[in-house]
Amino acid sequence: MGVERVLRHSAWICWKDLLEFSRSKMRVVMLVLMPLFMMVMVGFIFPTGSTIKDQPVALANQDLAVNNVSMGDAFVAQLNAVNAETGILKLSNATGFDDIKAMIQDGKISGGIIIPSNFTADILAGKQGTITIMTDQSNPQTSMMVETVLTEVVDQLGTQIAMTNLNRTYNISLAEAPAVLNPYSVHQTGIVPGNPNYFEFVAPGIMAMVVMMSLMTGLPHAISYEKDMGTLDGMLVSPTSRWAIILGKVLAQTTRGLIQGFIILLLSVVLFGVVIHGSILLVVLLIFLTVFGFVGLGILITSFADKEETATMVMMTLMFPMMFLSGVFFPIQQMPSFMQTLANFLPLTYAASAMRKVMVLGAGMGAILTDVLVLFVFGAVMLTIAVPMFKRAMNR
C-alpha cells in the first residue's frame, strides 16, 4: 500500500510540473523550436559536397599555342566539362596572379587558376606542365573543396595526354592505356548502403546533446526554483513522502527529455532524410538511457545549489565542455590525445557514439554494449548519490 501511495503521489507531482510547464506558452513553443533550430542550423549551415554550388573561381589562361596546338585550351575545355556535371564552380576570366589576388581580397572569388605561357611548350618538349591553383585562405573548407576539384581536373587532363602519347609512341590502344598508366584500382565501399554526409554524422550526437540540454536546463527550475519560491516547502509539510517528490520530479523531466529527443529523431528523418540503418527500438532505448544518465547528474547538482541561478551556472559550466569534447560535431580521433582521454570520462561521448553506431552503421546491441553499460552505470551511480543528497537538501 505504501508503494502504491508513493507512485500515486509521484504521478501527481509529475502532472503538476508538466501542467505548470504547459501553462507557459513560450516554454512550450521553445520545447519544439529549440530542437528544430538546432537541426536546421546544422543541416543547412554546414556545407556538404551536394550543397556547395557556383563557387566563383577566376581563370587566367596565359598559354601560348605552339603550331596551333594549345594545351591550355584543352585544359579549359576539360574544366568546363567537369563543371557542367557538378555545377560547383562559376568561372570568370582574369589576366594573371595580381588580378586574381585582388579579386580574392575583395571577396569576389573563392580561388583562381593560372595556366602559364610556357604550358604547351613544356608538354610538347616532354616536360611537366605546371598549373597554379590559388585559394582563399580565409575560408579553409571552401578552399580545400575548390583545390580538390581543380586538382582532379588536372589529373584527368594529364591522364588523357599520357594515354594519347602511349598510343602514338608505343601503339598502345586507348582502351589498354589506363591499365598501363594505373595498374592498380581502388574500390571504396561502406558497410551500409549510400554515402552518409556530415549531417548524418552529427544528427545522432545532436539528438543526445539536446536531450542532455533539456534535462540540465529544466531541473534547476523544477527543483531550485521551487526552493526559492517556497512551494517545495509546501510539499514537504504535506503527507507526501520524500521519495514521491523525487520520483515525480524525475518523471516530469524525463518526459520533457523524451519529447525533445523524439522531436529531433522525427525532424532528422522527415526534413533531412536521415536513414536509420539500425533498429529503431535501439534508438529509443538509447534515448531512455541518455535521459536516465543526465537526470541523476542534474538532481545531484541542484541538491547542493542554494539558488536557481547557481544551479543554472553550474549546469552551463558542465554542458558546454561536453558539447564540444564528446564527438558531437567533430570526431574524437581528430582531437589531441589528452582531449581524447578527457572525452572518455564524459557520458555524452558514449550516448553520441552509440546513437551514431546504430543510426549510421546499423550496429546491433553487441556493438554498443559497452556504451549502454557505461550510460546505465553512470545513471545508476548518479541517482544513488543524488537521491540521499536531495533528501537532505529538502530537510534543510
C-alpha positions, 0 to 999 in steps of 0.5 A: 500500500505504501508503494502504491501511495508513493507512485500515486503521489509521484504521478501527481507531482509529475502532472503538476510540473508538466501542467505548470510547464504547459501553462507557459506558452513560450516554454512550450513553443521553445520545447519544439523550436529549440530542437528544430533550430538546432537541426536546421542550423546544422543541416543547412549551415554546414556545407556538404559536397551536394550543397556547395554550388557556383563557387566563383573561381577566376581563370587566367589562361596565359598559354601560348599555342605552339603550331596551333596546338594549345594545351591550355585550351584543352585544359579549359575545355576539360574544366568546363566539362567537369563543371557542367556535371557538378555545377560547383564552380562559376568561372570568370576570366582574369589576366594573371596572379595580381588580378586574381589576388585582388579579386580574392581580397575583395571577396569576389572569388573563392580561388583562381587558376593560372595556366602559364605561357610556357604550358604547351611548350613544356608538354610538347618538349616532354616536360611537366606542365605546371598549373597554379591553383590559388585559394582563399585562405580565409575560408579553409573548407571552401578552399580545400573543396575548390583545390580538390576539384581543380586538382582532379581536373588536372589529373584527368587532363594529364591522364588523357595526354599520357594515354594519347602519347602511349598510343602514338609512341608505343601503339598502345590502344586507348582502351589498354592505356589506363591499365598501363598508366594505373595498374592498380584500382581502388574500390571504396565501399561502406558497410551500409548502403549510400554515402552518409554526409556530415549531417548524418554524422552529427544528427545522432550526437545532436539528438543526445546533446539536446536531450542532455540540454533539456534535462540540465536546463529544466531541473534547476527550475523544477527543483531550485526554483521551487526552493526559492519560491517556497512551494517545495516547502509546501510539499514537504509539510504535506503527507507526501513522502520524500521519495514521491517528490523525487520520483515525480520530479524525475518523471516530469523531466524525463518526459520533457527529455523524451519529447525533445529527443523524439522531436529531433529523431522525427525532424532528422528523418522527415526534413533531412532524410536521415536513414536509420540503418539500425533498429529503431527500438535501439534508438529509443532505448538509447534515448531512455538511457541518455535521459536516465544518465543526465537526470541523476547528474542534474538532481545531484547538482541542484541538491547542493545549489542554494539558488536557481541561478547557481544551479543554472551556472553550474549546469552551463559550466558542465554542458558546454565542455561536453558539447564540444569534447564528446564527438558531437560535431567533430570526431574524437580521433581528430582531437589531441590525445589528452582531449581524447582521454578527457572525452572518455570520462564524459557520458555524452561521448558514449550516448553520441557514439552509440546513437551514431553506431546504430543510426549510421552503421546499423550496429546491433546491441553487441556493438554498443554494449559497452556504451549502454553499460557505461550510460546505465552505470553512470545513471545508476551511480548518479541517482544513488548519490543524488537521491540521499543528497536531495533528501537532505537538501529538502530537510534543510 
